[in-house]
Amino acid sequence: MTKQEVLCSVRSCFYNGSGLCKASQIQVNPNPATLRSAHYEIGELGAHAQHSMQTLCETFVPHDHGPKHGIERIES
């Protein structure tokens, strides 16, 4: 089986491990603010997200609130 790595620059996420997502599963959904628009803003790189709507990743949880129920952090 091929190993897949998911890169992550959201340093404030519980599952971020040196720039890689360490969540046992991830859920990414469209941001409702970007629907029906070819123009969207990903935010300032290096900014600290406070909730999943700022990351478009439903798996996001701040360091001090993790882990999410049912989603383990994978340690290599």
C-alpha positions in Angstrom: 0.0 0.0 0.0 1.3 3.4 -0.9 1.9 5.8 2.0 0.3 9.2 1.5 1.5 12.3 3.4 -0.7 15.3 3.9 1.2 18.6 4.2 -0.1 21.1 6.7 1.0 24.6 7.4 -1.6 25.2 10.2 0.9 25.2 13.1 -1.9 25.7 15.7 -3.6 22.4 14.9 -3.2 19.5 17.4 -2.5 17.1 14.5 0.3 19.1 12.9 3.6 17.3 13.3 6.5 19.2 11.8 4.4 20.3 8.8 2.7 16.9 8.2 -0.9 16.0 9.2 -0.7 13.3 11.9 -4.5 12.7 12.1 -5.6 9.1 11.6 -8.3 10.5 9.2 -9.0 13.9 7.7 -12.2 15.5 6.5 -12.0 18.5 4.2 -15.1 20.3 2.9 -15.7 23.3 0.8 -15.9 26.6 2.6 -19.5 27.9 2.0 -18.0 31.4 1.5 -16.2 30.2 -1.6 -19.1 28.4 -3.3 -20.1 29.8 -6.7 -16.9 31.8 -6.9 -13.6 31.2 -8.6 -12.0 33.7 -6.3 -11.2 32.8 -2.8 -8.7 33.7 -0.1 -6.7 31.1 1.8 -5.6 33.5 4.4 -2.2 34.8 5.5 0.4 32.1 5.7 1.6 31.5 9.2 -1.6 32.9 10.8 -3.1 31.0 13.7 -6.5 29.5 12.9 -9.1 29.4 15.6 -11.7 27.0 14.0 -12.1 24.7 11.1 -13.8 27.3 8.9 -10.5 29.1 8.7 -8.7 26.0 7.4 -11.4 24.3 5.3 -10.4 21.2 7.3 -13.0 19.7 9.6 -10.3 17.7 11.4 -8.7 20.9 12.7 -8.6 21.3 16.4 -6.4 23.8 18.4 -3.5 22.2 20.3 -5.0 22.8 23.7 -8.4 21.3 22.6 -7.3 18.1 20.9 -7.7 15.3 20.1 -11.1 15.2 18.4 -13.4 12.3 19.4 -12.6 9.3 17.4 -9.5 10.8 15.6 -6.2 9.6 16.9 -2.9 11.4 16.5 -0.5 9.1 14.6 3.0 9.1 16.0 5.8 7.9 13.7 
